[in-house]
Amino acid sequence: MTGSGAAAEQTINLPLGSMSVDTLQVIQLSIFAGVMGAALLSAIWLIRQRARISAENAELRTRVGELSGALSRSEALLNLKDQRVVVWPGDGGRPSVAGELPGETGAPRERSTFLAFGRWLMPKSASALDRAAEALREKGTGFDLVAETRAGVLIEVQGRKSALHAVIRFSSLSAAQAEHARLKLKHERLHADHENILGLVNALNMPFWLRDEAGKLKWVNAAYARSVEAEGADAAVREGHELLPTPARATLIQHHQQEPVFREALSTVVGGDRRLFMVTDVAGRNGSAGLALDTSELDGLRREYESTVQSHADTLDQLTTAVAIFDAEQKLKFHNQAFQKLWGLDAAFLDGGPENALLLDRLRSEGKLAEQPEWRRWKEQLLSAYRAVEPQEHWWHLPDGRTIRVIANPQPKGGVTWVFENLTEKIDLESRYNAAVQVQSETLDNLAEGVAVFGADGRLRLSNPAFRTLWGIPKELIESDTHISVLKAACDAVARQSPWDTFVAAATGFDDERRDSNGRIELTTGTILHYAIVHLPNGQVMMTFVDVTDSVNVERALKEKNEALEKADKLKNDFVQHVSYELRSPLTNIIGFTELLALETTGPLSQRQREYVDHIGSSSSLLLTVVNDILDLATVDAGIMELEIGEVEIRPTVKAAADLVAERLREHDITLNVDVDEAPIAFHADENRIRQILYNLLSNAANYAPEKGKITLTARQSGNGVEFRVHDDGPGISPEVLATIFRRFEPSSKGGRRRGAGLGLSIVKSFVELHGGEVEIDTGKGRGTAVICRFPRAPSGVRAAAE
């Protein structure tokens, strides 16, 4: 080993020229050479790579420049004022909007408003665009639409989808494009309408056909095919099946040479039966269209109806009761002979079909109807039968003494059948019979004598209240068919020595000789009765009882009653005077002290104290008004009120009443219109009571008039008097409230702002009637309420008080 290493060392250390290199130097030299070679190779690679990168950078800079230019051009195109683009990213993000549409299109500039297509597009266009946009984004289905804006401008809408975006472009159209688009829309609408009309016609159960210029069938509906027994509509057209016979078609063609519209009833055979059709055929420049309505059943019904009507007319002509039938237009369509005979009218006049109102006016002008206080209202009420549902009944008392029962029976189609039944003789007989019965009944019921009639079987047939009262008989025993033995048992205990055995024997005895008798009875109450037994025909017996107790008792009773009435009258007068002092004086003091408390000189008040003082004052004034109203009514009822009649100037009086309610009207913003132009300057009345009447009417109207409503006060000449009318535009008065409107202490707050004592209109009515006038209320739903007071202008006499 050592020798070998030495030999090797010797081999390595061989001289190389003039130099000697050891092993370490060789390694270092090799490494250096390798590093230098790698560096050289790296430098060469880097130089080549740098050149390639520089070339790529130059190419990329050129591409970026081109893309920037393209982007600028695209932005310039997108921002044109004749188009707008909406882009949805593929990841479902928010859409971006670019560009702008012309202002005349009505498209909004705001992004959110623009994307709400329903706000600026017509509903049909917006709906179609929403569906197309949804299909574009979800399925990638492109579309081309023409949409119409709410401004009536047409725009083109295109939708396309790429790999990453969904784009919708809105662009305005040129004049030619717009006209083309408008024609396209019109064509689509006409096509849709055509399809709808054909679908409707095909569903009709009436034959329908279309013909070309040569008169050949080109389309028929299913009903036509069934009528001609074809397999279908196409087969009927292809095989030329005709619904109408040849003569009918010839007539139709000849008619079209004169007029374009043919409308006539034609007959043809359908299914082996002769049928009648109402054919309507319209001819145009490019053909014609026809429709046939089967009227066979209708024609049969018409003939049957005419036969029935004629039969009824013949029957009604035989009646003695007058009958007249008017149609929905209130014209006379039928009358029987009894109607003409009843009124004695010309046959020519009746055959002319006069209106019901004209017929009534003629009957009035000829004096065949009784004069009515308000003819127009009476006639309108009578003719209201044409708007009624149930029959109406009227009674007419004619000037010639006849009594007619009139029945107005509304017809289903709007007419009215009038039946006039002459009941003069029947009513005369009934009235005489009823008068006799009434006289007999009233006579018996009002007799002081007790009367009882018994039949041959001893049962009670007739009695009056005096009989039951004199004997104190229970009411349930005074029933028909009560036997005399039952009455005897009830009356024996009342009489000291009962004569009822004699009464029973007279009523139930079989004696051949029937003798009348009489006598006296003293009752346990001290009453003395005089009785009489009178035998009547048919075995009946009448018994009468007369109270003959000392007349002094009667006189004493009358005197006591008179004294009681005088005391009641005195009590009423004392009550009025006492209440007038006891209620008015404290209320006046309360109002006075309240006004003193409200004065600043009395002392400072807090806000709440001032509100309390105001409430006390208003409540006291309201209570004083109620007390005054009650006292006025009590004075009227007592008959001690006297009117101070003098000359009343209308304008100042109306102004004074209006001033009293002015604050209340301002509170609710109610307008008061006063019209006295047609009124006289003055009339004779009690000025204070007239002012009180107008104040109550205006207060009542202010209570029911709506906020910002209107009240109208009108005064005018009315015949020989003066009329005041107060109208409000409130809800009106219902019929149930109107029936009790003048009753005292029955206020109605329905529709009003506050509930009062219910005396306002009662006082108005009392004071108006004291002046010899009258009050009328005109009201109705939707037309408010008007209270009308009429006064005589110069009354000859005035009642001092109401009775």
HELIX and SHEET records of a PDB file:
HELIX    1   1 THR A    2  ILE A   12  1                                  11    
HELIX    2   2 THR A   23  LEU A   78  1                                  56    
HELIX    3   3 GLY A  103  THR A  105  5                                   3    
HELIX    4   4 ARG A  111  LEU A  115  1                                   5    
HELIX    5   5 PHE A  117  TRP A  120  1                                   4    
HELIX    6   6 PRO A  123  LYS A  139  1                                  17    
HELIX    7   7 ALA A  175  ALA A  203  1                                  29    
HELIX    8   8 ALA A  222  SER A  227  1                                   6    
HELIX    9   9 ALA A  233  GLU A  239  1                                   7    
HELIX   10  10 THR A  246  HIS A  256  1                                  11    
HELIX   11  11 SER A  296  ASP A  317  1                                  22    
HELIX   12  12 GLN A  337  TRP A  343  1                                   7    
HELIX   13  13 ALA A  347  ASP A  351  1                                   5    
HELIX   14  14 ASN A  356  SER A  365  1                                  10    
HELIX   15  15 TRP A  375  LEU A  383  1                                   9    
HELIX   16  16 SER A  384  ARG A  387  5                                   4    
HELIX   17  17 THR A  424  ASN A  446  1                                  23    
HELIX   18  18 PRO A  465  TRP A  471  1                                   7    
HELIX   19  19 LYS A  475  LEU A  477  5                                   3    
HELIX   20  20 ILE A  484  CYS A  491  1                                   8    
HELIX   21  21 TRP A  500  THR A  508  1                                   9    
HELIX   22  22 PRO A  537  GLY A  539  5                                   3    
HELIX   23  23 SER A  551  ALA A  598  1                                  48    
HELIX   24  24 GLN A  607  ALA A  638  1                                  32    
HELIX   25  25 ILE A  650  LEU A  660  1                                  11    
HELIX   26  26 ALA A  662  GLU A  667  1                                   6    
HELIX   27  27 GLU A  687  TYR A  704  1                                  18    
HELIX   28  28 PRO A  735  LEU A  738  1                                   4    
HELIX   29  29 GLY A  760  LEU A  770  1                                  11    
SHEET    1   A 5 SER A  96  GLU A 100  0                                        
SHEET    2   A 5 GLN A  83  PRO A  89 -1                                        
SHEET    3   A 5 HIS A 165  SER A 172 -1                                        
SHEET    4   A 5 LEU A 154  LYS A 161 -1                                        
SHEET    5   A 5 PHE A 143  GLU A 148 -1                                        
SHEET    1   B 5 LEU A 217  VAL A 220  0                                        
SHEET    2   B 5 PHE A 208  ARG A 211 -1                                        
SHEET    3   B 5 GLY A 287  ASP A 294 -1                                        
SHEET    4   B 5 ASP A 273  GLY A 284 -1                                        
SHEET    5   B 5 VAL A 261  VAL A 270 -1                                        
SHEET    1   C 5 LEU A 332  HIS A 335  0                                        
SHEET    2   C 5 ALA A 322  PHE A 326 -1                                        
SHEET    3   C 5 VAL A 416  ASN A 422 -1                                        
SHEET    4   C 5 THR A 403  PRO A 410 -1                                        
SHEET    5   C 5 GLN A 392  HIS A 397 -1                                        
SHEET    1   D 5 LEU A 460  SER A 463  0                                        
SHEET    2   D 5 GLY A 450  PHE A 454 -1                                        
SHEET    3   D 5 VAL A 541  ASP A 547 -1                                        
SHEET    4   D 5 ILE A 528  HIS A 535 -1                                        
SHEET    5   D 5 SER A 517  GLU A 522 -1                                        
SHEET    1   E 2 ILE A 645  GLU A 649  0                                        
SHEET    2   E 2 ALA A 682  ASP A 686 -1                                        
SHEET    1   F 5 THR A 671  ASP A 675  0                                        
SHEET    2   F 5 LYS A 710  SER A 718  1                                        
SHEET    3   F 5 GLY A 721  ASP A 728 -1                                        
SHEET    4   F 5 THR A 785  PRO A 792 -1                                        
SHEET    5   F 5 GLU A 774  THR A 779 -1                                        
END                                                                             
